[in-house]
Amino acid sequence: MTARRNGNAATRDQTRTRILDAARDLFGSTGFDSTTVRSIAKRVGISDPALYHYFSSKRAILNAVWDLPSGGGIANMRPTEQLSRRRLDEIVEASIRFVADNNNFLRLTYREILSGDKTALALRQQNRAILRRTLFEHIRTTTDDAQADIRTEAVLALLTGSTMKAQMEQGANFATYVKTSSFQQRIQSWAAELALPARAPTA
C-alpha cells in the first residue's frame, strides 16, 4: 500500500513539473494573456479538468512558475583567491549559459514586468543581484570597493546589453548562438578589459 502511495505521489510530482515546464515555455513565447489553460494541458498531454487537479487557475500556475530556482550556478561562485582571467571567463560563461537555458522564462519575466507584475520585477532584481554580488566579490579582490563597484556595473551592462542584442537579432536561434565559442570568447574578452587590472593573473 505504501509503495503504491509513493508511486502515485511521484507520478503527481512529475505531472506537476511537466505542467510548469510547459507553462513557462508558453508564457514566455506567447505571453501570459495569450496562453490558455487548454494549450498548457494539450502540451502536457492531459485534459483541462485534469490540469485543475494540480492548479486552481492560470494565475496559480504563473505563481508556481515564479517559485522555480533562479540564479543558476553563479549563485554558488565565491572568490577563493585574486580574480584571474580564467575565473572571470567562468563567471561570464555561467551567466550566458543561464540566460540561454532560461530564455523563455526570462522573456516571460520581461513581459510581466512591462504589464506591472511586481513578482516578476522582484525576480528580475533578484537574478541581477546574484550576478552583481558574484562579480563584485571577485572584482574587489583586485582593487578597492569604489573601483570594484564601477567595474561591476560595467560588466553587468556588457552582459545585459550583449545578450539582449543577441535576442533581438537571433530570435529563435538565440540560445544556440550565445553558446557558441565565438560569441562567448568575444564577451569574455570585453569583460576582461572592463574588470581586470592590466597585469591580472591568467589562471
N, C-alpha and C positions, 0 to 999 in steps of 0.2 A: 504494500500500500504506500509506504514511504517513497519507494523508488518511483512509483507512478506519479506521485505528487511532485517529486523533484523534477521528473521528466516534463510534466506539464508546465511547471514554473520556468524551466529552461526554454521550452518552446515559446512561452508567452514573452519572455525577455527578448528572444531572438526576433519575434514578430514586432515587438515594440521598437527595437533598434532599426529594423528594416523600414518601419513607418517613418521614423525620424530621419533616416538617411534619404529616403525618397522625398520627404517634405523639404529637407534642406536643399536638395538639388532643384526641386521645382520652384520653391520660393525664390531661390537665387536666380534662376534662369527666366522665370516669367513674372515674378513678383508675388507678394502675399495675396493681394486682392484678386489677381487673375487666376490663382491656383484654387481649385475646388477640392473638397474632401473626396469627391468621386475620382478625380485624377490621381490623388495620392493613393487611394485604395487600389486603383487599377494598376499603378506602378508596382505596388507590393504584391498584387495578385490575390487580394481579398475583397469581400463585398463592403459596401458602405456601412451597413449595420455592424459588421464585424469590427470595422475600424473604431466605431463608437464604444466598443467594449474596452478599448485602450485609452481613448481620449474623448472628452465630452464635447469638444469643439475644435475648429481650426485654430482659434487663438490659443487653446490649451496645447496644441501641437507646437505652435511657434514658441510658447513659453518654455516648453521642454527642449526645443532646439537650442535656445539661449543657454541652457544648462550644460551643453556639451563642452568638453575640455577646450581651453584656449591656450595660446602661447607656444605650443609645440615644445620641442627640445630646448629652445632658447631659455626657457624659464629655469632650467637646471644648470646653466652655464655660469660658473663662478671663477673669478681670477685666482690662480694659484701662484702666478709669477708675473713679471713685467710683460705687458702686452706685446706679442710678436706678430709679424705679418701672417704667419700660419694660423694663429689663433683668431685673428681678425677675419681671415678668409673663412674659417669655420663658422663664425657668427653670421657673416653675410650669407653664406650658403644656406645655413639653417633658416634664416629669415626668408630668403627667396623660396626655399622648399615649402615652408609653412604657408606662404601666400599661394603658391601653385597648388598644393594639396587641398587647400580650403577655399579655392576660388569662388565656387558658388555660394558658400557660406558667407564669405566676405562681401560678395555682391549683394546678398540678402541684407547684410548689416548696413551697407551704404544706402540701399533702397529704403529701409525702415528708418534710418536716421533722417533722411530727407522728408519722410512723412511724419516726423516728430516723435518717433518711438524712443522713449528715454532709456529703456533697457538696452536697445541696440547701441545707443550712444555710449552708455556706460561700458558695454562690452568692447566697443572700439577703443575707448580710452584705456581700458584695462590692458588690451593687447599692446597698445602703443607704450604704456607704462612699463610693461615687461621688457620690451625691446630696449626702451630708453635706459632702464635701470641696468640691464646687462651691458650695453655699450658704455655707459658712464662708469660703471665699476671697473671695467677693463681699461678704458682710456685713462682714467685717473692714476693708473699705475705708472704712467709715463710723464705726467705733468700735474700742475696744481688744479684745484677744483674749478676755478674760473675758466681756465683753458679747456679743461675736460668737458665742461658744460657746453662751450661753443662748438667744440669738435663733435660732441654727441649730437647736437642739433643739426649740424651739417650732414653727418652720415644718415641721420633719420630722414632728412629732406631728400637726400640722394636715393635712399631705398624706396621711399614713398613715391617720389616723382618718377623714378625709372620703371617701377612695377606698374604704376597707373598708366604711364605712356604705353607700355607694352600691352596692357589690357585693351586699350583703345585701338591700337594698331593691329594686334594679332587676333582679337576676337576669340573664336573657339580654339585656336591654336596656342592660346596664351600659356597654359600650363606646360606644354611641351617645349615651347620657345624659351621660357625663362629657366628651364632646367638644362639647357644646352651649355656646354663648357664655354663657348664663345661669349654668351651673354653674361654668365656668372663671372668669368675672368675679367671682363670689362668693368663690371660693377665693383669687383674686389679691388681692382687696380685704382679706381677712383676713390674708393673708401679708404684705401691705404694712404693716398695723398692727403685726404682730409683728416684722418685720425691719428696717423703715426708721425713721430718726430723723424727727422732726416736719417738718423742712424739707429732706427729701431731694430731689434733682433729679428731674424727671419724665421727662427724655429722656436 
